[in-house]
Amino acid sequence: MTENKNVNYAGEAYSKFRPFYSQEIYSLIDQFHSQSHGQYNLAIDVGCGTGQSTVETAKKFKQVYGIDTLPEQIQHGTPRDNIIYQVGPAEDLSEFQTASVDMITSSTAFHWFDHDVFFKEAKRVLKPNGTLAVYSYFYPALKDVPEEINAIVKKLTLEQLGQYANSNVRYIQNMYRDIKFPFENQVWYITPKSEDTTRISQPILGSLMEASMNIARFSDYLKTSSAYYNYLEDPVNKGKGDPVDTMIEHLMRALNITSTDQTVDIEWPTVLVLAKND
């Protein structure tokens, strides 16, 4: 993995406040893998973080390896009897034999990889008809609110924090369409429909990633962004106050609410790419 040197968030906060993917994603992965006649013996979750998606994969597979470059994330990995967590790069899978792995997954990490090197390793270790599943999400928006409300959120995420995000984040913003996947059999899913600007997505009902959370948790979630930490560390911003706190104040006024216990509905632009090894 090409490690993001700007990431400085704690694994405990990341695990506590990051949202969970919908079960629809895991169902789509399982459906694709089953239709490809894939087996359920060994899977690798690269860029696993604290294991939010690793544990979902472990429900189906006999053995799962969760691999991440950041020791802080591995230390907070969610334990399961059939999961082995270890520190390492996504691009080096040399400990795994050729054609020995049934599935490789990557959630919210694929944009950090050296893609050419990773693809070469993935194609080597995956069995014929093995599955590569990569998925991620971009900054969220509130559902069922006027556009001027979401403009408050976007001013923070796209403008204030956007300039402090690693340039690789552009891959997520464009739903991984800038990356060439070297597989003949590929399937794309993108939600909401407004993000599928090139009409590459297969039809899907509902959303790949949405949630209801109170304002306080929404604030905590936004503070797990690496761009947020980079903003705070920039001496130029000293004395300006916390940008997330300021945005939350403006948002609450616009929504005419006074308590951070108020619940809002949120949806993340999300992409899932599934590929069968040739």
PETAPE-V241657 format. One record per residue. N is the residue number from 1. RES is the residue in one small letter. NEAR is the number of other ideal C-beta (glycine too) atoms within 8 Angstrom. Layout:
n:N res:RES near:NEAR
n:N res:RES near:NEAR
This chain:
n:1 res:m near:14
n:2 res:t near:8
n:3 res:e near:9
n:4 res:n near:9
n:5 res:k near:4
n:6 res:n near:10
n:7 res:v near:9
n:8 res:n near:7
n:9 res:y near:10
n:10 res:a near:6
n:11 res:g near:14
n:12 res:e near:7
n:13 res:a near:11
n:14 res:y near:14
n:15 res:s near:13
n:16 res:k near:7
n:17 res:f near:10
n:18 res:r near:10
n:19 res:p near:9
n:20 res:f near:6
n:21 res:y near:15
n:22 res:s near:10
n:23 res:q near:6
n:24 res:e near:10
n:25 res:i near:13
n:26 res:y near:10
n:27 res:s near:8
n:28 res:l near:12
n:29 res:i near:14
n:30 res:d near:9
n:31 res:q near:8
n:32 res:f near:13
n:33 res:h near:13
n:34 res:s near:8
n:35 res:q near:6
n:36 res:s near:11
n:37 res:h near:5
n:38 res:g near:12
n:39 res:q near:5
n:40 res:y near:9
n:41 res:n near:7
n:42 res:l near:13
n:43 res:a near:16
n:44 res:i near:14
n:45 res:d near:17
n:46 res:v near:15
n:47 res:g near:16
n:48 res:c near:17
n:49 res:g near:16
n:50 res:t near:11
n:51 res:g near:14
n:52 res:q near:13
n:53 res:s near:12
n:54 res:t near:17
n:55 res:v near:11
n:56 res:e near:9
n:57 res:t near:14
n:58 res:a near:12
n:59 res:k near:6
n:60 res:k near:7
n:61 res:f near:14
n:62 res:k near:6
n:63 res:q near:9
n:64 res:v near:15
n:65 res:y near:12
n:66 res:g near:14
n:67 res:i near:14
n:68 res:d near:15
n:69 res:t near:9
n:70 res:l near:11
n:71 res:p near:6
n:72 res:e near:8
n:73 res:q near:13
n:74 res:i near:14
n:75 res:q near:7
n:76 res:h near:11
n:77 res:g near:13
n:78 res:t near:11
n:79 res:p near:5
n:80 res:r near:9
n:81 res:d near:4
n:82 res:n near:8
n:83 res:i near:15
n:84 res:i near:7
n:85 res:y near:12
n:86 res:q near:8
n:87 res:v near:8
n:88 res:g near:7
n:89 res:p near:8
n:90 res:a near:15
n:91 res:e near:11
n:92 res:d near:7
n:93 res:l near:13
n:94 res:s near:4
n:95 res:e near:3
n:96 res:f near:9
n:97 res:q near:5
n:98 res:t near:5
n:99 res:a near:9
n:100 res:s near:8
n:101 res:v near:14
n:102 res:d near:14
n:103 res:m near:17
n:104 res:i near:15
n:105 res:t near:15
n:106 res:s near:13
n:107 res:s near:14
n:108 res:t near:8
n:109 res:a near:15
n:110 res:f near:13
n:111 res:h near:10
n:112 res:w near:12
n:113 res:f near:15
n:114 res:d near:8
n:115 res:h near:8
n:116 res:d near:6
n:117 res:v near:9
n:118 res:f near:13
n:119 res:f near:10
n:120 res:k near:8
n:121 res:e near:12
n:122 res:a near:12
n:123 res:k near:11
n:124 res:r near:9
n:125 res:v near:14
n:126 res:l near:15
n:127 res:k near:11
n:128 res:p near:7
n:129 res:n near:9
n:130 res:g near:14
n:131 res:t near:17
n:132 res:l near:15
n:133 res:a near:15
n:134 res:v near:11
n:135 res:y near:15
n:136 res:s near:13
n:137 res:y near:13
n:138 res:f near:11
n:139 res:y near:9
n:140 res:p near:10
n:141 res:a near:10
n:142 res:l near:11
n:143 res:k near:8
n:144 res:d near:4
n:145 res:v near:7
n:146 res:p near:5
n:147 res:e near:5
n:148 res:e near:7
n:149 res:i near:12
n:150 res:n near:11
n:151 res:a near:8
n:152 res:i near:12
n:153 res:v near:14
n:154 res:k near:11
n:155 res:k near:10
n:156 res:l near:13
n:157 res:t near:11
n:158 res:l near:8
n:159 res:e near:9
n:160 res:q near:9
n:161 res:l near:14
n:162 res:g near:9
n:163 res:q near:6
n:164 res:y near:10
n:165 res:a near:11
n:166 res:n near:9
n:167 res:s near:5
n:168 res:n near:9
n:169 res:v near:11
n:170 res:r near:8
n:171 res:y near:11
n:172 res:i near:12
n:173 res:q near:7
n:174 res:n near:8
n:175 res:m near:11
n:176 res:y near:13
n:177 res:r near:7
n:178 res:d near:6
n:179 res:i near:7
n:180 res:k near:3
n:181 res:f near:9
n:182 res:p near:5
n:183 res:f near:11
n:184 res:e near:5
n:185 res:n near:8
n:186 res:q near:10
n:187 res:v near:9
n:188 res:w near:11
n:189 res:y near:13
n:190 res:i near:14
n:191 res:t near:15
n:192 res:p near:7
n:193 res:k near:7
n:194 res:s near:5
n:195 res:e near:10
n:196 res:d near:11
n:197 res:t near:5
n:198 res:t near:5
n:199 res:r near:5
n:200 res:i near:7
n:201 res:s near:11
n:202 res:q near:6
n:203 res:p near:4
n:204 res:i near:10
n:205 res:l near:3
n:206 res:g near:7
n:207 res:s near:10
n:208 res:l near:17
n:209 res:m near:13
n:210 res:e near:9
n:211 res:a near:8
n:212 res:s near:6
n:213 res:m near:10
n:214 res:n near:10
n:215 res:i near:15
n:216 res:a near:8
n:217 res:r near:9
n:218 res:f near:12
n:219 res:s near:12
n:220 res:d near:11
n:221 res:y near:11
n:222 res:l near:12
n:223 res:k near:10
n:224 res:t near:11
n:225 res:s near:10
n:226 res:s near:12
n:227 res:a near:13
n:228 res:y near:14
n:229 res:y near:12
n:230 res:n near:12
n:231 res:y near:12
n:232 res:l near:8
n:233 res:e near:6
n:234 res:d near:8
n:235 res:p near:4
n:236 res:v near:4
n:237 res:n near:9
n:238 res:k near:5
n:239 res:g near:4
n:240 res:k near:5
n:241 res:g near:6
n:242 res:d near:6
n:243 res:p near:13
n:244 res:v near:11
n:245 res:d near:9
n:246 res:t near:9
n:247 res:m near:13
n:248 res:i near:12
n:249 res:e near:8
n:250 res:h near:9
n:251 res:l near:12
n:252 res:m near:12
n:253 res:r near:7
n:254 res:a near:9
n:255 res:l near:10
n:256 res:n near:4
n:257 res:i near:7
n:258 res:t near:3
n:259 res:s near:6
n:260 res:t near:9
n:261 res:d near:7
n:262 res:q near:10
n:263 res:t near:8
n:264 res:v near:11
n:265 res:d near:10
n:266 res:i near:14
n:267 res:e near:12
n:268 res:w near:12
n:269 res:p near:14
n:270 res:t near:15
n:271 res:v near:15
n:272 res:l near:14
n:273 res:v near:14
n:274 res:l near:14
n:275 res:a near:12
n:276 res:k near:13
n:277 res:n near:13
n:278 res:d near:7
